[in-house]
Amino acid sequence: MSIGAWTVQENDLIIADYFATLADDVCGRPYNKAEHRPGLLPLLNDRSEGAVEFKHQNISAVLKGLYEDWIPGHKPAFNFQMTLVDAVAR
């Protein structure tokens, strides 16, 4: 059961997490996607690990649409809220 749309705060938190991982990827530093989730989950509104993974894929889709670098390990999922585009652009 869905708990609703992601809030502005949740989007900002997950995007910051995504960009931290993207920076590692672009710089060639090793990273583990799964290691980011435990620190992020308590800050979100009861989101599941699967919801976090899917939102990361949504962020990849937004970045791909903007012709920007995205994390290859997060295959773009194009079914996202339009508010995510604004959040990524911020």
C-alpha positions as CSV (number, residue, x, y, z in Angstrom):
1,M,0.0,0.0,0.0
2,S,1.3,3.4,-1.0
3,I,1.8,6.0,1.8
4,G,1.5,8.9,-0.7
5,A,3.6,11.2,-2.8
6,W,7.1,12.0,-1.7
7,T,7.4,15.3,0.1
8,V,9.8,18.1,-0.8
9,Q,12.0,17.2,2.1
10,E,12.1,13.5,1.2
11,N,13.0,14.3,-2.4
12,D,15.7,16.7,-1.2
13,L,17.2,14.0,1.1
14,I,17.1,11.2,-1.5
15,I,18.5,13.5,-4.2
16,A,21.4,14.5,-2.0
17,D,22.1,10.8,-1.3
18,Y,21.9,10.1,-5.0
19,F,24.3,12.9,-5.9
20,A,26.8,11.7,-3.2
21,T,26.9,8.3,-4.9
22,L,27.0,9.9,-8.4
23,A,30.1,11.9,-7.3
24,D,31.8,8.7,-6.3
25,D,30.9,7.0,-9.6
26,V,32.1,10.0,-11.7
27,C,35.4,10.2,-9.8
28,G,36.0,6.4,-10.0
29,R,35.7,5.9,-6.3
30,P,34.3,2.6,-5.2
31,Y,30.8,2.7,-3.6
32,N,28.1,0.4,-2.4
33,K,24.5,1.5,-3.2
34,A,23.0,-0.6,-0.4
35,E,25.3,1.1,2.3
36,H,23.5,4.4,1.7
37,R,20.0,3.1,2.6
38,P,20.4,2.5,6.4
39,G,21.3,6.1,7.0
40,L,18.6,7.4,4.7
41,L,15.6,5.3,5.7
42,P,15.0,6.8,9.2
43,L,14.8,10.3,7.6
44,L,12.0,9.3,5.2
45,N,8.3,8.8,6.0
46,D,8.2,5.0,6.4
47,R,9.5,4.4,2.9
48,S,10.7,0.8,2.1
49,E,14.1,-0.1,0.8
50,G,12.3,-0.9,-2.5
51,A,10.8,2.5,-2.6
52,V,14.2,4.1,-2.1
53,E,15.7,2.0,-4.9
54,F,12.9,2.9,-7.3
55,K,13.2,6.6,-6.4
56,H,16.9,6.3,-7.3
57,Q,15.8,4.9,-10.6
58,N,13.4,7.8,-11.1
59,I,16.2,10.3,-10.4
60,S,18.3,8.5,-13.0
61,A,15.4,8.9,-15.5
62,V,15.2,12.6,-14.7
63,L,19.0,13.1,-15.2
64,K,18.9,11.1,-18.4
65,G,16.1,13.3,-19.7
66,L,18.2,16.3,-18.9
67,Y,21.2,14.8,-20.7
68,E,23.2,14.6,-17.5
69,D,25.3,11.8,-16.0
70,W,23.4,9.3,-14.0
71,I,24.4,6.2,-12.0
72,P,24.5,3.1,-14.3
73,G,23.5,0.9,-11.4
74,H,20.2,2.7,-11.1
75,K,18.5,1.9,-14.4
76,P,16.2,4.8,-15.3
77,A,12.5,4.3,-14.4
78,F,10.4,7.0,-16.2
79,N,7.2,6.8,-14.1
80,F,8.0,9.7,-11.8
81,Q,6.3,12.7,-10.2
82,M,6.9,15.9,-12.1
83,T,7.9,17.5,-8.8
84,L,11.0,15.3,-8.9
85,V,12.2,17.2,-12.0
86,D,12.1,20.5,-10.1
87,A,13.8,18.9,-7.1
88,V,16.6,17.5,-9.2
89,A,17.1,20.9,-10.9
90,R,17.4,22.5,-7.5
